[in-house]
Amino acid sequence: MKKQFIAYFDILGYEQKAGSDETNLFDTINTCIEKSAKIISGLQNKYNNTEIKLKVFSDNFLYCTETNYVPLLFLASHIQAALTCDDVFIRGALCYENLIFTNDFIYGKGIILANEIESKIAIFPRLIIDASFFLGAAEINNAIYHKNFSSNDMHKELEHFYCEDSDGNLYIDYLGEFKYFSESVSKSLYPYSINDLLVKHKNHIQENIRTSDKKVQQKYQWCKKYHNNFCSNNNFPNLLI
């Protein structure tokens, strides 16, 4: 049993998607696994000794690493951005807790905490960053550099990865992170621009928000607000919803 940084998410509206087009949804999940492998490979070139493990069950994805919290944040943000291009919106959590991860099973408080945050707190298509994640980052840095890093220090160091929501929760700013990195790395990893992503993002939100299901509509209203805040703050007025 070791404490690990965990990123856990599931697909919004999975039951409906599986019922209407199970084959297409399977292809989407498989694409997500392939994109994860590609991004992890890129991270191994960018950050030495990066080790991120992945388990997938149905529409549940769990990534974990003992020390590589920055690459994990990077991976979570870019997987979320990539999936929205395929009209797949996710919700979940990032945390730091005990976990056993083997070829056969996963076990521990880490998966319980991540699942609890995903089901009870995330609610909307957002990846919540739990306070334990920053405490874990401070712990790792203190062990490496023999300094007295605090959770607040890690909040400041990692602030470009997240936004604070109206309920006080921190969530992955996948549009902002995509914009930052897509402008600074090779086109082989990012074949499309932030403008391309925003067009797809806008179209999918507009389509999904028309649903008669009030609970689902509420979730895409949240996406609309996030999208419009990003566009307003980054000079994309023509892509507002």
N, C-alpha and C positions, 0 to 999 in steps of 0.2 A: 504494500500500500504506500503510494507516494502522492504528495500534493502535486497537482498538475493544472496548467492553464487549459481551460476548456471552452470551446465554441460549439454551441448546440443550437440547431434550428430544425423547424419542419415547414412544410409547404402550406401556404394559406389556401383553404378550400380544397384540400387534397381529396376528400371523399367525393365531392361533386365532380372534380376533374377526372378521378378514376372511374366514376360511374358513366361519364359521358364519352370519354376517349382514353381508355386504359393503356392502349398501345402507345399513343402519343405521349402520355404522362411518363411511361417507362422510358421512352427515348429521352425525355427531358431530364429525368433523374440520372440516366446514364451519361448524358452530356455534362451534367453538373460534376459527376465523378471525374470525367475526363478533363474538364476545365480545372478542377482542384489539383489534379496531378500535374497539369501544365504550370499552374501558378506555383505550386510547391517546388517544382523543378527550377523555375526561375528564381525563387527565393533562395534555393541552395547555392545558386551562383552569386546572388547579391549578398546574402548573409552566410558566412561560413558555418558549417556544422549545424545547419537547420534540420531539425527532425520533428515533423508533424505527422501524427498518425490519424487515420480516418476509419470510422465504422459507419455503415449505412444499414438501416432497417426500415423497409417500406419508404416513407418520406421523411424519416428522421436521420439527420446527419450529425455526427459527433466527431470533432477534431480535438486533438489534445497534444500537449507538449510540456515537458518538464521545465524548460527554461526560455524557450523562444517566443516570448509574449508579443514582441513587435511584429515578427513575421506572421503570427497568428491573427493579429489585428488587421494586418495588410490582407491576408487571405480572406478573412471574413468579409471585409468591405468590398473586395473585388469580386468575390463569388456572388454577393448580394446584387451588385451592379450588373454583372453579367446575366444573372437569372432574370432580372426585370426586363431585359431586352427580349427574352422569350416569353414574356407575360407570366412569369413565375415570381410571386411575391412571398417572402418568408418572414417568420418571426422566431425569436429565440433569445439566447443569452450567452454572455461570456462571463466566466467566473474562475475562481482558483480554489480547489478543494481536493480532498483525497480521492484517488481513483486507482483501480486495478484495471489494466488494459492488456488483454492477451489475445491470441489468435481466435480463441473460442468465446470469450465473453468480456463484458465490462461490468464493473461493480464498484460501489462506494458512494460516499456522500456527495461527490462531485456531480454524478448523473442525477441524483435526487434534487440537488440545489438548482442545477441548470433547468431541469424539467419543471420545477416549481416556478421559477422566474418566467419561463416561456409561457406557461399556461395561466398564471395568475397575475403577472405584472406586464409582460410585453404587450399582450392583447392585440395591438396594431401591428402592421408589417414593419417591425423594428427589432434590432438586435440590442438588447439591454446590456450594458456593461456594469456588472455588479461591483460593489465596493471592495469585495474580496480580491478582484483582479488587480486593483491598484496596490493593495496591501502585499499581494504576491510579488508584483513587480519591484516594490521597495525591498522586499526580502531577498530577492535574487540579486539586486544591485548591491545591497549591503554585504552579501556573501562574496561577491566578485571584487568590489572596490574597497571593502572594509571602511565604509563611511556610514553615516547615519541618515540615509534617505528615508523620507516619510511618504505616506500615502499622498499627501498634498503635493510633494515634489513630483510624484509620478503623474498626478493629474495634469500638472503644468507641462511635463515632458511629452505627454501623449495627447494633448488637447486638440491637435489637428485631426485626430481620428474620430472625434465624437461631437455631438450637439447635446444641449440640455433641453429636455422637453418641458412642457408647461406643468407637468406633475412632479418635476424635479429629477426624473430619471435621466441617465445619460444613455444615448444610443449611437450606434455606428452611423457616421455621416458618409454614406457610401457615394453620394454624388460629389461631395467635396473632395473625398479621397481620390476618386477616379479622375476628377479634373486635374488635381495636383500631379498625380503620377503619369497620366496619359500625355501630359505636356513635357515630361522630362525623361521618358524612356522610349525604347525602340518601338516602331510600329508592328513588329512581329508579335509582341505581347499584347498590344492594343491596336487592332486593325481598324478601329473606328474612334472618332473624336467624341469629346464631351457633348458637342452639338448633336451628333448622331444619337448618342445615348438619351439625351433629353427629349428628342423627338419621339423616340420609341416609348420612353417613360410616360410622356404626356398622352400619347395615343392610347396606351394600355389603361392608364388611369381613367381617362374619359370614357372608354368603352365599359370598364368594369363598374364604374360608379353609377351606371344606369340601372343596375339591378334593382329588383323590387324587394329583395331581402334587406331589411333595414340594418341588421347586424353587419352584413358584408358591406353594405353601403357606407357605414360608419368607418370601417377600416380603410376604405379607399378615400374617404373624406380626409382622413389623417394623411394619406399619401399625397393628396392634392395640396394640403397645407405645407407639407415638407417640400414638395416640388416647387411651389410658388415662392416660398421663402428663399430657397436656393437661387432660383431665377432672378428674384428681386435683388438679392445681395451680390450677384455675380454678373450683372448686366446682360441678362437674356430676356428682355421684356417681351419679345415676340413669341416666346415659348411658354408664357403664363397660361394657366388653365382658367 
